[in-house]
Amino acid sequence: MIWSDSIEPDLYYGFRDEVQLLAMGGCHVYVTLDADAVRAADVPGVSAPNALGLPGEEVIDCAYLAGEMPSVASFDLVEINPRYDRDGQSARWAALAIWNFLIGLGVRAKRRHIP
């Protein structure tokens, strides 16, 4: 387990390094993005809001990176709760996170087809 204060301000690089470490062991990586871990100011519509959570923009950057990385075999996003979502802010953030993962996945696919 890695605590958030041990990787700040380099969440992106910490995430990258952990995925690469798992991949070096021959593993396919399954990434679960738990919205409860993101700052409540960015993602309020969760069952366990986190006032000191991870910055939403940085987490989205990691979603993009997950899409790019060949070792990532699966990606999901959990814990968005429409009952607590104000004005759909959390749902829009979740859609942006998934969209960025898919963009990264498209970049990955293009790299595989470049001679």
PDB file as gemmi writes it, atoms N, CA and C in Angstrom:
CRYST1    1.000    1.000    1.000  90.00  90.00  90.00 P 1                      
ATOM      1  N   MET A   1       0.837  -1.164   0.000  1.00  0.00           N  
ATOM      2  CA  MET A   1       0.000   0.000   0.000  1.00  0.00           C  
ATOM      3  C   MET A   1       0.892   1.241   0.000  1.00  0.00           C  
ATOM      4  N   ILE A   2       0.484   2.223  -0.792  1.00  0.00           N  
ATOM      5  CA  ILE A   2       1.212   3.480  -0.870  1.00  0.00           C  
ATOM      6  C   ILE A   2       0.266   4.594  -0.452  1.00  0.00           C  
ATOM      7  N   TRP A   3       0.690   5.436   0.447  1.00  0.00           N  
ATOM      8  CA  TRP A   3      -0.123   6.557   0.914  1.00  0.00           C  
ATOM      9  C   TRP A   3       0.084   7.748  -0.004  1.00  0.00           C  
ATOM     10  N   SER A   4      -0.953   8.566  -0.163  1.00  0.00           N  
ATOM     11  CA  SER A   4      -0.903   9.678  -1.109  1.00  0.00           C  
ATOM     12  C   SER A   4       0.201  10.674  -0.791  1.00  0.00           C  
ATOM     13  N   ASP A   5       0.484  10.898   0.473  1.00  0.00           N  
ATOM     14  CA  ASP A   5       1.525  11.888   0.790  1.00  0.00           C  
ATOM     15  C   ASP A   5       2.919  11.404   0.421  1.00  0.00           C  
ATOM     16  N   SER A   6       3.074  10.109   0.159  1.00  0.00           N  
ATOM     17  CA  SER A   6       4.382   9.603  -0.236  1.00  0.00           C  
ATOM     18  C   SER A   6       4.647   9.778  -1.735  1.00  0.00           C  
ATOM     19  N   ILE A   7       3.605  10.083  -2.514  1.00  0.00           N  
ATOM     20  CA  ILE A   7       3.803  10.263  -3.953  1.00  0.00           C  
ATOM     21  C   ILE A   7       3.545  11.685  -4.426  1.00  0.00           C  
ATOM     22  N   GLU A   8       2.987  12.524  -3.559  1.00  0.00           N  
ATOM     23  CA  GLU A   8       2.766  13.911  -3.976  1.00  0.00           C  
ATOM     24  C   GLU A   8       4.081  14.647  -3.996  1.00  0.00           C  
ATOM     25  N   PRO A   9       4.382  15.530  -4.904  1.00  0.00           N  
ATOM     26  CA  PRO A   9       3.474  16.046  -5.935  1.00  0.00           C  
ATOM     27  C   PRO A   9       3.580  15.289  -7.253  1.00  0.00           C  
ATOM     28  N   ASP A  10       4.060  14.088  -7.242  1.00  0.00           N  
ATOM     29  CA  ASP A  10       4.314  13.342  -8.478  1.00  0.00           C  
ATOM     30  C   ASP A  10       3.396  12.144  -8.635  1.00  0.00           C  
ATOM     31  N   LEU A  11       2.092  12.358  -8.534  1.00  0.00           N  
ATOM     32  CA  LEU A  11       1.132  11.271  -8.663  1.00  0.00           C  
ATOM     33  C   LEU A  11       1.299  10.547 -10.008  1.00  0.00           C  
ATOM     34  N   TYR A  12       1.432  11.302 -11.067  1.00  0.00           N  
ATOM     35  CA  TYR A  12       1.567  10.735 -12.415  1.00  0.00           C  
ATOM     36  C   TYR A  12       2.751   9.777 -12.480  1.00  0.00           C  
ATOM     37  N   TYR A  13       3.913  10.225 -11.996  1.00  0.00           N  
ATOM     38  CA  TYR A  13       5.119   9.401 -12.075  1.00  0.00           C  
ATOM     39  C   TYR A  13       5.056   8.238 -11.083  1.00  0.00           C  
ATOM     40  N   GLY A  14       4.459   8.459  -9.938  1.00  0.00           N  
ATOM     41  CA  GLY A  14       4.279   7.361  -8.987  1.00  0.00           C  
ATOM     42  C   GLY A  14       3.384   6.276  -9.552  1.00  0.00           C  
ATOM     43  N   PHE A  15       2.305   6.685 -10.198  1.00  0.00           N  
ATOM     44  CA  PHE A  15       1.402   5.728 -10.839  1.00  0.00           C  
ATOM     45  C   PHE A  15       2.131   4.973 -11.945  1.00  0.00           C  
ATOM     46  N   ARG A  16       2.830   5.707 -12.796  1.00  0.00           N  
ATOM     47  CA  ARG A  16       3.583   5.094 -13.899  1.00  0.00           C  
ATOM     48  C   ARG A  16       4.570   4.051 -13.375  1.00  0.00           C  
ATOM     49  N   ASP A  17       5.316   4.432 -12.338  1.00  0.00           N  
ATOM     50  CA  ASP A  17       6.326   3.535 -11.795  1.00  0.00           C  
ATOM     51  C   ASP A  17       5.709   2.261 -11.216  1.00  0.00           C  
ATOM     52  N   GLU A  18       4.577   2.393 -10.540  1.00  0.00           N  
ATOM     53  CA  GLU A  18       3.927   1.212  -9.958  1.00  0.00           C  
ATOM     54  C   GLU A  18       3.406   0.278 -11.042  1.00  0.00           C  
ATOM     55  N   VAL A  19       2.814   0.831 -12.094  1.00  0.00           N  
ATOM     56  CA  VAL A  19       2.332  -0.013 -13.190  1.00  0.00           C  
ATOM     57  C   VAL A  19       3.505  -0.723 -13.862  1.00  0.00           C  
ATOM     58  N   GLN A  20       4.590   0.003 -14.095  1.00  0.00           N  
ATOM     59  CA  GLN A  20       5.768  -0.620 -14.711  1.00  0.00           C  
ATOM     60  C   GLN A  20       6.357  -1.712 -13.827  1.00  0.00           C  
ATOM     61  N   LEU A  21       6.352  -1.504 -12.527  1.00  0.00           N  
ATOM     62  CA  LEU A  21       6.850  -2.514 -11.596  1.00  0.00           C  
ATOM     63  C   LEU A  21       6.016  -3.786 -11.688  1.00  0.00           C  
ATOM     64  N   LEU A  22       4.713  -3.639 -11.727  1.00  0.00           N  
ATOM     65  CA  LEU A  22       3.842  -4.806 -11.866  1.00  0.00           C  
ATOM     66  C   LEU A  22       4.068  -5.496 -13.216  1.00  0.00           C  
ATOM     67  N   ALA A  23       4.222  -4.697 -14.263  1.00  0.00           N  
ATOM     68  CA  ALA A  23       4.419  -5.253 -15.605  1.00  0.00           C  
ATOM     69  C   ALA A  23       5.730  -6.022 -15.707  1.00  0.00           C  
ATOM     70  N   MET A  24       6.759  -5.563 -15.004  1.00  0.00           N  
ATOM     71  CA  MET A  24       8.050  -6.259 -15.034  1.00  0.00           C  
ATOM     72  C   MET A  24       7.929  -7.664 -14.465  1.00  0.00           C  
ATOM     73  N   GLY A  25       6.970  -7.882 -13.603  1.00  0.00           N  
ATOM     74  CA  GLY A  25       6.733  -9.205 -13.053  1.00  0.00           C  
ATOM     75  C   GLY A  25       5.901 -10.080 -13.975  1.00  0.00           C  
ATOM     76  N   GLY A  26       5.618  -9.583 -15.173  1.00  0.00           N  
ATOM     77  CA  GLY A  26       4.850 -10.358 -16.138  1.00  0.00           C  
ATOM     78  C   GLY A  26       3.344 -10.260 -15.948  1.00  0.00           C  
ATOM     79  N   CYS A  27       2.917  -9.317 -15.155  1.00  0.00           N  
ATOM     80  CA  CYS A  27       1.489  -9.173 -14.855  1.00  0.00           C  
ATOM     81  C   CYS A  27       0.776  -8.282 -15.854  1.00  0.00           C  
ATOM     82  N   HIS A  28      -0.457  -8.623 -16.126  1.00  0.00           N  
ATOM     83  CA  HIS A  28      -1.363  -7.673 -16.760  1.00  0.00           C  
ATOM     84  C   HIS A  28      -1.944  -6.861 -15.619  1.00  0.00           C  
ATOM     85  N   VAL A  29      -2.098  -5.577 -15.815  1.00  0.00           N  
ATOM     86  CA  VAL A  29      -2.510  -4.690 -14.732  1.00  0.00           C  
ATOM     87  C   VAL A  29      -3.976  -4.315 -14.891  1.00  0.00           C  
ATOM     88  N   TYR A  30      -4.708  -4.451 -13.803  1.00  0.00           N  
ATOM     89  CA  TYR A  30      -6.111  -4.065 -13.721  1.00  0.00           C  
ATOM     90  C   TYR A  30      -6.164  -2.798 -12.879  1.00  0.00           C  
ATOM     91  N   VAL A  31      -6.604  -1.698 -13.473  1.00  0.00           N  
ATOM     92  CA  VAL A  31      -6.640  -0.416 -12.775  1.00  0.00           C  
ATOM     93  C   VAL A  31      -8.078  -0.116 -12.368  1.00  0.00           C  
ATOM     94  N   THR A  32      -8.272   0.110 -11.076  1.00  0.00           N  
ATOM     95  CA  THR A  32      -9.556   0.557 -10.559  1.00  0.00           C  
ATOM     96  C   THR A  32      -9.374   1.962 -10.021  1.00  0.00           C  
ATOM     97  N   LEU A  33     -10.147   2.873 -10.533  1.00  0.00           N  
ATOM     98  CA  LEU A  33     -10.122   4.252 -10.072  1.00  0.00           C  
ATOM     99  C   LEU A  33     -11.298   4.450  -9.133  1.00  0.00           C  
ATOM    100  N   ASP A  34     -11.008   4.611  -7.855  1.00  0.00           N  
ATOM    101  CA  ASP A  34     -12.033   4.798  -6.840  1.00  0.00           C  
ATOM    102  C   ASP A  34     -12.217   6.303  -6.633  1.00  0.00           C  
ATOM    103  N   ALA A  35     -13.364   6.824  -7.034  1.00  0.00           N  
ATOM    104  CA  ALA A  35     -13.623   8.262  -6.956  1.00  0.00           C  
ATOM    105  C   ALA A  35     -13.606   8.783  -5.523  1.00  0.00           C  
ATOM    106  N   ASP A  36     -13.764   7.912  -4.535  1.00  0.00           N  
ATOM    107  CA  ASP A  36     -13.671   8.342  -3.129  1.00  0.00           C  
ATOM    108  C   ASP A  36     -12.287   8.887  -2.793  1.00  0.00           C  
ATOM    109  N   ALA A  37     -11.270   8.516  -3.575  1.00  0.00           N  
ATOM    110  CA  ALA A  37      -9.899   8.949  -3.306  1.00  0.00           C  
ATOM    111  C   ALA A  37      -9.623  10.357  -3.820  1.00  0.00           C  
ATOM    112  N   VAL A  38     -10.538  10.902  -4.609  1.00  0.00           N  
ATOM    113  CA  VAL A  38     -10.350  12.223  -5.218  1.00  0.00           C  
ATOM    114  C   VAL A  38     -10.940  13.294  -4.303  1.00  0.00           C  
ATOM    115  N   ARG A  39     -10.333  14.480  -4.332  1.00  0.00           N  
ATOM    116  CA  ARG A  39     -10.805  15.617  -3.523  1.00  0.00           C  
ATOM    117  C   ARG A  39     -12.295  15.843  -3.700  1.00  0.00           C  
ATOM    118  N   ALA A  40     -12.968  16.078  -2.591  1.00  0.00           N  
ATOM    119  CA  ALA A  40     -14.407  16.345  -2.617  1.00  0.00           C  
ATOM    120  C   ALA A  40     -14.728  17.597  -3.423  1.00  0.00           C  
ATOM    121  N   ALA A  41     -13.821  18.565  -3.464  1.00  0.00           N  
ATOM    122  CA  ALA A  41     -14.053  19.771  -4.255  1.00  0.00           C  
ATOM    123  C   ALA A  41     -14.151  19.439  -5.748  1.00  0.00           C  
ATOM    124  N   ASP A  42     -13.463  18.404  -6.183  1.00  0.00           N  
ATOM    125  CA  ASP A  42     -13.483  17.992  -7.589  1.00  0.00           C  
ATOM    126  C   ASP A  42     -14.572  16.968  -7.871  1.00  0.00           C  
ATOM    127  N   VAL A  43     -14.786  16.060  -6.928  1.00  0.00           N  
ATOM    128  CA  VAL A  43     -15.747  14.966  -7.096  1.00  0.00           C  
ATOM    129  C   VAL A  43     -16.570  14.831  -5.813  1.00  0.00           C  
ATOM    130  N   PRO A  44     -17.623  15.650  -5.680  1.00  0.00           N  
ATOM    131  CA  PRO A  44     -18.423  15.614  -4.447  1.00  0.00           C  
ATOM    132  C   PRO A  44     -19.405  14.453  -4.376  1.00  0.00           C  
ATOM    133  N   GLY A  45     -19.762  13.872  -5.511  1.00  0.00           N  
ATOM    134  CA  GLY A  45     -20.804  12.860  -5.555  1.00  0.00           C  
ATOM    135  C   GLY A  45     -20.314  11.462  -5.272  1.00  0.00           C  
ATOM    136  N   VAL A  46     -19.788  11.265  -4.075  1.00  0.00           N  
ATOM    137  CA  VAL A  46     -19.328   9.947  -3.638  1.00  0.00           C  
ATOM    138  C   VAL A  46     -19.884   9.675  -2.253  1.00  0.00           C  
ATOM    139  N   SER A  47     -19.879   8.429  -1.850  1.00  0.00           N  
ATOM    140  CA  SER A  47     -20.431   8.091  -0.542  1.00  0.00           C  
ATOM    141  C   SER A  47     -19.490   8.442   0.603  1.00  0.00           C  
ATOM    142  N   ALA A  48     -18.192   8.587   0.314  1.00  0.00           N  
ATOM    143  CA  ALA A  48     -17.216   8.932   1.356  1.00  0.00           C  
ATOM    144  C   ALA A  48     -16.347  10.098   0.866  1.00  0.00           C  
ATOM    145  N   PRO A  49     -16.893  11.331   0.880  1.00  0.00           N  
ATOM    146  CA  PRO A  49     -16.137  12.475   0.376  1.00  0.00           C  
ATOM    147  C   PRO A  49     -14.814  12.650   1.113  1.00  0.00           C  
ATOM    148  N   ASN A  50     -13.797  13.058   0.362  1.00  0.00           N  
ATOM    149  CA  ASN A  50     -12.444  13.157   0.891  1.00  0.00           C  
ATOM    150  C   ASN A  50     -11.939  14.587   0.718  1.00  0.00           C  
ATOM    151  N   ALA A  51     -11.964  15.359   1.782  1.00  0.00           N  
ATOM    152  CA  ALA A  51     -11.556  16.769   1.707  1.00  0.00           C  
ATOM    153  C   ALA A  51     -10.097  16.928   1.304  1.00  0.00           C  
ATOM    154  N   LEU A  52      -9.264  15.967   1.641  1.00  0.00           N  
ATOM    155  CA  LEU A  52      -7.832  16.042   1.341  1.00  0.00           C  
ATOM    156  C   LEU A  52      -7.416  15.007   0.307  1.00  0.00           C  
ATOM    157  N   GLY A  53      -8.323  14.665  -0.587  1.00  0.00           N  
ATOM    158  CA  GLY A  53      -8.056  13.628  -1.571  1.00  0.00           C  
ATOM    159  C   GLY A  53      -7.105  14.062  -2.671  1.00  0.00           C  
ATOM    160  N   LEU A  54      -6.935  13.184  -3.614  1.00  0.00           N  
ATOM    161  CA  LEU A  54      -6.052  13.432  -4.750  1.00  0.00           C  
ATOM    162  C   LEU A  54      -6.683  14.472  -5.676  1.00  0.00           C  
ATOM    163  N   PRO A  55      -5.866  15.317  -6.294  1.00  0.00           N  
ATOM    164  CA  PRO A  55      -6.409  16.317  -7.221  1.00  0.00           C  
ATOM    165  C   PRO A  55      -7.062  15.641  -8.438  1.00  0.00           C  
ATOM    166  N   GLY A  56      -8.278  16.037  -8.738  1.00  0.00           N  
ATOM    167  CA  GLY A  56      -9.029  15.421  -9.832  1.00  0.00           C  
ATOM    168  C   GLY A  56      -8.330  15.487 -11.168  1.00  0.00           C  
ATOM    169  N   GLU A  57      -7.677  16.600 -11.479  1.00  0.00           N  
ATOM    170  CA  GLU A  57      -6.987  16.747 -12.762  1.00  0.00           C  
ATOM    171  C   GLU A  57      -5.807  15.780 -12.870  1.00  0.00           C  
ATOM    172  N   GLU A  58      -5.087  15.595 -11.782  1.00  0.00           N  
ATOM    173  CA  GLU A  58      -3.952  14.676 -11.802  1.00  0.00           C  
ATOM    174  C   GLU A  58      -4.415  13.224 -11.950  1.00  0.00           C  
ATOM    175  N   VAL A  59      -5.537  12.898 -11.355  1.00  0.00           N  
ATOM    176  CA  VAL A  59      -6.074  11.542 -11.481  1.00  0.00           C  
ATOM    177  C   VAL A  59      -6.500  11.288 -12.929  1.00  0.00           C  
ATOM    178  N   ILE A  60      -7.067  12.297 -13.569  1.00  0.00           N  
ATOM    179  CA  ILE A  60      -7.438  12.159 -14.983  1.00  0.00           C  
ATOM    180  C   ILE A  60      -6.193  11.964 -15.840  1.00  0.00           C  
ATOM    181  N   ASP A  61      -5.110  12.653 -15.516  1.00  0.00           N  
ATOM    182  CA  ASP A  61      -3.844  12.433 -16.234  1.00  0.00           C  
ATOM    183  C   ASP A  61      -3.396  10.978 -16.099  1.00  0.00           C  
ATOM    184  N   CYS A  62      -3.589  10.404 -14.922  1.00  0.00           N  
ATOM    185  CA  CYS A  62      -3.224   9.001 -14.706  1.00  0.00           C  
ATOM    186  C   CYS A  62      -4.130   8.068 -15.507  1.00  0.00           C  
ATOM    187  N   ALA A  63      -5.402   8.441 -15.670  1.00  0.00           N  
ATOM    188  CA  ALA A  63      -6.315   7.635 -16.490  1.00  0.00           C  
ATOM    189  C   ALA A  63      -5.830   7.602 -17.935  1.00  0.00           C  
ATOM    190  N   TYR A  64      -5.395   8.741 -18.435  1.00  0.00           N  
ATOM    191  CA  TYR A  64      -4.834   8.801 -19.790  1.00  0.00           C  
ATOM    192  C   TYR A  64      -3.611   7.890 -19.888  1.00  0.00           C  
ATOM    193  N   LEU A  65      -2.715   8.009 -18.921  1.00  0.00           N  
ATOM    194  CA  LEU A  65      -1.507   7.193 -18.906  1.00  0.00           C  
ATOM    195  C   LEU A  65      -1.853   5.711 -18.865  1.00  0.00           C  
ATOM    196  N   ALA A  66      -2.849   5.337 -18.081  1.00  0.00           N  
ATOM    197  CA  ALA A  66      -3.270   3.932 -18.010  1.00  0.00           C  
ATOM    198  C   ALA A  66      -3.692   3.436 -19.389  1.00  0.00           C  
ATOM    199  N   GLY A  67      -4.374   4.279 -20.142  1.00  0.00           N  
ATOM    200  CA  GLY A  67      -4.766   3.897 -21.491  1.00  0.00           C  
ATOM    201  C   GLY A  67      -3.574   3.670 -22.400  1.00  0.00           C  
ATOM    202  N   GLU A  68      -2.547   4.492 -22.249  1.00  0.00           N  
ATOM    203  CA  GLU A  68      -1.345   4.375 -23.091  1.00  0.00           C  
ATOM    204  C   GLU A  68      -0.501   3.146 -22.784  1.00  0.00           C  
ATOM    205  N   MET A  69      -0.533   2.679 -21.557  1.00  0.00           N  
ATOM    206  CA  MET A  69       0.395   1.639 -21.118  1.00  0.00           C  
ATOM    207  C   MET A  69      -0.046   0.247 -21.573  1.00  0.00           C  
ATOM    208  N   PRO A  70       0.798  -0.448 -22.340  1.00  0.00           N  
ATOM    209  CA  PRO A  70       0.443  -1.769 -22.869  1.00  0.00           C  
ATOM    210  C   PRO A  70       0.139  -2.815 -21.796  1.00  0.00           C  
ATOM    211  N   SER A  71       0.679  -2.665 -20.624  1.00  0.00           N  
ATOM    212  CA  SER A  71       0.455  -3.658 -19.575  1.00  0.00           C  
ATOM    213  C   SER A  71      -0.919  -3.527 -18.918  1.00  0.00           C  
ATOM    214  N   VAL A  72      -1.593  -2.401 -19.112  1.00  0.00           N  
ATOM    215  CA  VAL A  72      -2.925  -2.219 -18.514  1.00  0.00           C  
ATOM    216  C   VAL A  72      -3.944  -2.963 -19.367  1.00  0.00           C  
ATOM    217  N   ALA A  73      -4.544  -3.979 -18.757  1.00  0.00           N  
ATOM    218  CA  ALA A  73      -5.489  -4.833 -19.467  1.00  0.00           C  
ATOM    219  C   ALA A  73      -6.936  -4.444 -19.219  1.00  0.00           C  
ATOM    220  N   SER A  74      -7.177  -3.703 -18.139  1.00  0.00           N  
ATOM    221  CA  SER A  74      -8.548  -3.357 -17.792  1.00  0.00           C  
ATOM    222  C   SER A  74      -8.556  -2.093 -16.943  1.00  0.00           C  
ATOM    223  N   PHE A  75      -9.641  -1.343 -17.024  1.00  0.00           N  
ATOM    224  CA  PHE A  75      -9.773  -0.081 -16.298  1.00  0.00           C  
ATOM    225  C   PHE A  75     -11.235   0.083 -15.897  1.00  0.00           C  
ATOM    226  N   ASP A  76     -11.450   0.423 -14.643  1.00  0.00           N  
ATOM    227  CA  ASP A  76     -12.816   0.764 -14.248  1.00  0.00           C  
ATOM    228  C   ASP A  76     -12.804   1.935 -13.279  1.00  0.00           C  
ATOM    229  N   LEU A  77     -13.950   2.560 -13.160  1.00  0.00           N  
ATOM    230  CA  LEU A  77     -14.127   3.697 -12.269  1.00  0.00           C  
ATOM    231  C   LEU A  77     -15.310   3.380 -11.371  1.00  0.00           C  
ATOM    232  N   VAL A  78     -15.102   3.483 -10.063  1.00  0.00           N  
ATOM    233  CA  VAL A  78     -16.138   3.097  -9.108  1.00  0.00           C  
ATOM    234  C   VAL A  78     -16.415   4.206  -8.096  1.00  0.00           C  
ATOM    235  N   GLU A  79     -17.558   4.091  -7.445  1.00  0.00           N  
ATOM    236  CA  GLU A  79     -17.974   4.900  -6.307  1.00  0.00           C  
ATOM    237  C   GLU A  79     -18.568   6.257  -6.632  1.00  0.00           C  
ATOM    238  N   ILE A  80     -18.919   6.546  -7.863  1.00  0.00           N  
ATOM    239  CA  ILE A  80     -19.695   7.754  -8.134  1.00  0.00           C  
ATOM    240  C   ILE A  80     -21.123   7.467  -7.675  1.00  0.00           C  
ATOM    241  N   ASN A  81     -21.686   8.349  -6.879  1.00  0.00           N  
ATOM    242  CA  ASN A  81     -23.021   8.142  -6.345  1.00  0.00           C  
ATOM    243  C   ASN A  81     -23.930   9.295  -6.776  1.00  0.00           C  
ATOM    244  N   PRO A  82     -24.827   9.062  -7.736  1.00  0.00           N  
ATOM    245  CA  PRO A  82     -25.691  10.136  -8.235  1.00  0.00           C  
ATOM    246  C   PRO A  82     -26.528  10.800  -7.140  1.00  0.00           C  
ATOM    247  N   ARG A  83     -26.829  10.079  -6.090  1.00  0.00           N  
ATOM    248  CA  ARG A  83     -27.628  10.653  -4.997  1.00  0.00           C  
ATOM    249  C   ARG A  83     -26.917  11.846  -4.356  1.00  0.00           C  
ATOM    250  N   TYR A  84     -25.589  11.815  -4.314  1.00  0.00           N  
ATOM    251  CA  TYR A  84     -24.821  12.874  -3.665  1.00  0.00           C  
ATOM    252  C   TYR A  84     -24.172  13.844  -4.657  1.00  0.00           C  
ATOM    253  N   ASP A  85     -24.378  13.606  -5.925  1.00  0.00           N  
ATOM    254  CA  ASP A  85     -23.745  14.417  -6.959  1.00  0.00           C  
ATOM    255  C   ASP A  85     -24.503  15.731  -7.134  1.00  0.00           C  
ATOM    256  N   ARG A  86     -23.820  16.848  -6.970  1.00  0.00           N  
ATOM    257  CA  ARG A  86     -24.478  18.142  -7.154  1.00  0.00           C  
ATOM    258  C   ARG A  86     -24.296  18.586  -8.605  1.00  0.00           C  
ATOM    259  N   ASP A  87     -25.390  18.821  -9.254  1.00  0.00           N  
ATOM    260  CA  ASP A  87     -25.389  19.315 -10.632  1.00  0.00           C  
ATOM    261  C   ASP A  87     -24.622  18.427 -11.608  1.00  0.00           C  
ATOM    262  N   GLY A  88     -24.482  17.166 -11.320  1.00  0.00           N  
ATOM    263  CA  GLY A  88     -23.808  16.251 -12.222  1.00  0.00           C  
ATOM    264  C   GLY A  88     -22.300  16.456 -12.319  1.00  0.00           C  
ATOM    265  N   GLN A  89     -21.724  17.201 -11.388  1.00  0.00           N  
ATOM    266  CA  GLN A  89     -20.288  17.491 -11.427  1.00  0.00           C  
ATOM    267  C   GLN A  89     -19.448  16.215 -11.409  1.00  0.00           C  
ATOM    268  N   SER A  90     -19.792  15.296 -10.547  1.00  0.00           N  
ATOM    269  CA  SER A  90     -19.013  14.057 -10.417  1.00  0.00           C  
ATOM    270  C   SER A  90     -19.183  13.172 -11.643  1.00  0.00           C  
ATOM    271  N   ALA A  91     -20.392  13.114 -12.172  1.00  0.00           N  
ATOM    272  CA  ALA A  91     -20.631  12.313 -13.373  1.00  0.00           C  
ATOM    273  C   ALA A  91     -19.836  12.876 -14.552  1.00  0.00           C  
ATOM    274  N   ARG A  92     -19.768  14.194 -14.658  1.00  0.00           N  
ATOM    275  CA  ARG A  92     -18.984  14.803 -15.745  1.00  0.00           C  
ATOM    276  C   ARG A  92     -17.495  14.524 -15.552  1.00  0.00           C  
ATOM    277  N   TRP A  93     -17.027  14.581 -14.305  1.00  0.00           N  
ATOM    278  CA  TRP A  93     -15.627  14.263 -14.036  1.00  0.00           C  
ATOM    279  C   TRP A  93     -15.336  12.806 -14.407  1.00  0.00           C  
ATOM    280  N   ALA A  94     -16.238  11.910 -14.035  1.00  0.00           N  
ATOM    281  CA  ALA A  94     -16.058  10.484 -14.345  1.00  0.00           C  
ATOM    282  C   ALA A  94     -16.024  10.263 -15.859  1.00  0.00           C  
ATOM    283  N   ALA A  95     -16.905  10.939 -16.579  1.00  0.00           N  
ATOM    284  CA  ALA A  95     -16.913  10.810 -18.039  1.00  0.00           C  
ATOM    285  C   ALA A  95     -15.592  11.311 -18.623  1.00  0.00           C  
ATOM    286  N   LEU A  96     -15.065  12.390 -18.078  1.00  0.00           N  
ATOM    287  CA  LEU A  96     -13.786  12.922 -18.546  1.00  0.00           C  
ATOM    288  C   LEU A  96     -12.643  11.947 -18.257  1.00  0.00           C  
ATOM    289  N   ALA A  97     -12.682  11.299 -17.097  1.00  0.00           N  
ATOM    290  CA  ALA A  97     -11.659  10.309 -16.755  1.00  0.00           C  
ATOM    291  C   ALA A  97     -11.702   9.133 -17.734  1.00  0.00           C  
ATOM    292  N   ILE A  98     -12.893   8.615 -18.002  1.00  0.00           N  
ATOM    293  CA  ILE A  98     -13.037   7.498 -18.946  1.00  0.00           C  
ATOM    294  C   ILE A  98     -12.634   7.944 -20.347  1.00  0.00           C  
ATOM    295  N   TRP A  99     -13.036   9.141 -20.745  1.00  0.00           N  
ATOM    296  CA  TRP A  99     -12.667   9.667 -22.062  1.00  0.00           C  
ATOM    297  C   TRP A  99     -11.155   9.732 -22.211  1.00  0.00           C  
ATOM    298  N   ASN A 100     -10.464  10.218 -21.184  1.00  0.00           N  
ATOM    299  CA  ASN A 100      -9.005  10.308 -21.243  1.00  0.00           C  
ATOM    300  C   ASN A 100      -8.363   8.930 -21.295  1.00  0.00           C  
ATOM    301  N   PHE A 101      -8.919   7.955 -20.582  1.00  0.00           N  
ATOM    302  CA  PHE A 101      -8.411   6.589 -20.699  1.00  0.00           C  
ATOM    303  C   PHE A 101      -8.544   6.103 -22.137  1.00  0.00           C  
ATOM    304  N   LEU A 102      -9.695   6.360 -22.750  1.00  0.00           N  
ATOM    305  CA  LEU A 102      -9.925   5.910 -24.124  1.00  0.00           C  
ATOM    306  C   LEU A 102      -9.004   6.615 -25.118  1.00  0.00           C  
ATOM    307  N   ILE A 103      -8.719   7.893 -24.889  1.00  0.00           N  
ATOM    308  CA  ILE A 103      -7.762   8.599 -25.746  1.00  0.00           C  
ATOM    309  C   ILE A 103      -6.389   7.934 -25.636  1.00  0.00           C  
ATOM    310  N   GLY A 104      -5.962   7.645 -24.406  1.00  0.00           N  
ATOM    311  CA  GLY A 104      -4.694   6.949 -24.204  1.00  0.00           C  
ATOM    312  C   GLY A 104      -4.685   5.591 -24.873  1.00  0.00           C  
ATOM    313  N   LEU A 105      -5.804   4.904 -24.822  1.00  0.00           N  
ATOM    314  CA  LEU A 105      -5.923   3.602 -25.479  1.00  0.00           C  
ATOM    315  C   LEU A 105      -5.773   3.743 -26.994  1.00  0.00           C  
ATOM    316  N   GLY A 106      -6.322   4.802 -27.559  1.00  0.00           N  
ATOM    317  CA  GLY A 106      -6.163   5.065 -28.984  1.00  0.00           C  
ATOM    318  C   GLY A 106      -4.711   5.331 -29.349  1.00  0.00           C  
ATOM    319  N   VAL A 107      -4.011   6.063 -28.501  1.00  0.00           N  
ATOM    320  CA  VAL A 107      -2.583   6.321 -28.731  1.00  0.00           C  
ATOM    321  C   VAL A 107      -1.817   5.007 -28.685  1.00  0.00           C  
ATOM    322  N   ARG A 108      -2.165   4.155 -27.735  1.00  0.00           N  
ATOM    323  CA  ARG A 108      -1.510   2.843 -27.626  1.00  0.00           C  
ATOM    324  C   ARG A 108      -1.714   2.031 -28.901  1.00  0.00           C  
ATOM    325  N   ALA A 109      -2.925   2.015 -29.401  1.00  0.00           N  
ATOM    326  CA  ALA A 109      -3.232   1.247 -30.614  1.00  0.00           C  
ATOM    327  C   ALA A 109      -2.452   1.779 -31.814  1.00  0.00           C  
ATOM    328  N   LYS A 110      -2.329   3.101 -31.922  1.00  0.00           N  
ATOM    329  CA  LYS A 110      -1.560   3.676 -33.037  1.00  0.00           C  
ATOM    330  C   LYS A 110      -0.095   3.283 -32.956  1.00  0.00           C  
ATOM    331  N   ARG A 111       0.453   3.252 -31.761  1.00  0.00           N  
ATOM    332  CA  ARG A 111       1.864   2.882 -31.586  1.00  0.00           C  
ATOM    333  C   ARG A 111       2.118   1.439 -32.038  1.00  0.00           C  
ATOM    334  N   ARG A 112       1.162   0.568 -31.806  1.00  0.00           N  
ATOM    335  CA  ARG A 112       1.338  -0.836 -32.196  1.00  0.00           C  
ATOM    336  C   ARG A 112       1.366  -0.997 -33.694  1.00  0.00           C  
ATOM    337  N   HIS A 113       0.738  -0.090 -34.416  1.00  0.00           N  
ATOM    338  CA  HIS A 113       0.625  -0.226 -35.867  1.00  0.00           C  
ATOM    339  C   HIS A 113       1.641   0.600 -36.633  1.00  0.00           C  
ATOM    340  N   ILE A 114       2.504   1.297 -35.954  1.00  0.00           N  
ATOM    341  CA  ILE A 114       3.545   2.084 -36.619  1.00  0.00           C  
ATOM    342  C   ILE A 114       4.725   1.167 -36.919  1.00  0.00           C  
ATOM    343  N   PRO A 115       5.117   1.082 -38.217  1.00  0.00           N  
ATOM    344  CA  PRO A 115       6.222   0.173 -38.559  1.00  0.00           C  
ATOM    345  C   PRO A 115       7.546   0.640 -38.010  1.00  0.00           C  
TER     346      PRO A 115                                                      
END                                                                             
